[in-house]
Amino acid sequence: MARQYVEHGIQSLIVDYLLKRQFFVFAIPNGAHLAGTRIDRAKKMARLKKEGLRTGMMDLGVLHTGNRSGFIEVKKPGEPRSAEQIWCAGALHDRGQNYALVESIEDVDAALKAWGWI
């Protein structure tokens, strides 16, 4: 099974889990594949970046009551983060934002506990 499909399955379970717990969760689709020729894709990517696309941004945003927010990067077990993802995690940390790298529902629970949300 290709990497994106394994990660998709994990992320889908996490989204369902967070929604059942009444969190407001949304995807940040920076890993979308663009159609067209190499030139078409480059033009589309340039346009998306101009609109605010941030390569390496986390997969999920999560909102909680009281102006609390968190960001979750979902990885299949053992998969390393890209340099851009590491940079984004540092940028979020430097700005006092909650961030978690997760591979499972158990990791999500640990993050929510560390953030003081459960």
Stockholm file with secondary structure:
# STOCKHOLM 1.0

chainA/1-118         MARQYVEHGIQSLIVDYLLKRQFFVFAIPNGAHLAGTRIDRAKKMARLKKEGLRTGMMDLGVLHTGNRSGFIEVKKPGEPRSAEQIWCAGALHDRGQNYALVESIEDVDAALKAWGWI
#=GR chainA/1-118 SS CCHHHHHHHHHHHHHHHHHHTTCEEEECCTTCCCCSCHHHHHHHHHHHHHTTCCTTCCSEEEEETTTEEEEEEECCTTCCCCHHHHHHHHHHHHTTCEEEEESSHHHHHHHHHHTTCC
#=GC SS_cons         CCHHHHHHHHHHHHHHHHHHTTCEEEECCTTCCCCSCHHHHHHHHHHHHHTTCCTTCCSEEEEETTTEEEEEEECCTTCCCCHHHHHHHHHHHHTTCEEEEESSHHHHHHHHHHTTCC
//
